[in-house]
Structure formats: structure tokens, C-alpha cells
Amino acid sequence: MTAPSPEQVAETIADLDALAVPVEAGRPAAERALRAAGRGVSTDRLRVALTARRERAGLPSRRPAAAAPPTARRKTGLDLIAGLVDPRLTGARCAGRAPMFDAEVPGESAEDRAARLAAAAAICRGCPVVGPCRTAALEQDHPAGMWAGRLRDHAATPGRSRKDLSA
């Protein structure tokens, strides 16, 4: 069995945040909430996500860890995973729907892509964190996909409109 990827763990954390599962909740409660929402995940993935959420909130992990030496602490994989989650985007309506907001989906027709992105933009319009999402997109080096109701394509030349590119 392979360890969950950082993207999978970040998605599970976003799901838990969107479902308002308390950070202090244990695995059984979090698993019930995810299953009730139709978002079942593996036990390993859920354990890693719960631990990362607790660390992000500054709470101790469920199991007491061995005391670290007073020297500089190396970042763990959980520290890196927790860094993928932006707390400003807690409650975002896109949580758990990443493919819908992607700039491109392999094998998708232009008509299907337009319909998918129109539906994604409609979800963004009613999102409670559209402002912080816009800010987060501006902070990204190469944002691609739907951010704050706007399609961002990292392949386009920054600072020039599509009309200017055809000239």
C-alpha cells in the first residue's frame, strides 16, 4: 500500500474543513462525516490528514511524540502537507471538486470544457471566500484553472490580453 500523496491529503483536509468537522475530532467522527457527504477515504489518508490539521491548528497529536532535541527541527512530510492548505480558503465551495476547476482535463472536448468551466464559475459566484481566493491566486507563481470565478491560464503571456496576443 502506498502512502497518500500530498494532494490527496490536502483534498481530505479541505473536505474536513468544508464539512466543519472540528479539528479536535477523532478518526471515527471524521470518517462518519466524510461518508455521510459521500466522500469516503482510506484510513491511512484520513489519519495523515487529521494529524496535519491538528499540527496546523497548533494542537498536539493524538499520540505523544518523543521529545525532539533542542536543535533545529527538520520539517516533516506533515509540515509540508499542512503548508499546502491555505486557511483563508476554509469553507470554499470548490473543496473536494478539484477536477471541475482545472484549466484542462485530458480528452475533454472544447464544448464539454466550456460547460464544465461555466458550472465552476457559477459555484465561485456563490462562494463565501471568493475575495481570499482571488488574493491567493495572485500570490501563486503559475495559477491555472478557475480561481475566484476567473479562468487563469498559465500558458498565456502575463499582462497581455488574448486580443493583443492575436496581433
Secondary structure as UniProt FT lines:
FT   HELIX           6..18
FT   TURN            19..20
FT   TURN            23..24
FT   HELIX           27..36
FT   TURN            37..38
FT   HELIX           43..56
FT   TURN            57..58
FT   HELIX           77..84
FT   HELIX           87..89
FT   TURN            90..91
FT   TURN            93..96
FT   HELIX           98..101
FT   TURN            106..107
FT   HELIX           110..125
FT   TURN            128..129
FT   HELIX           130..139
FT   STRAND          145..147
FT   TURN            148..149
FT   STRAND          150..152
FT   TURN            154..155
FT   TURN            158..159
FT   HELIX           162..165
//
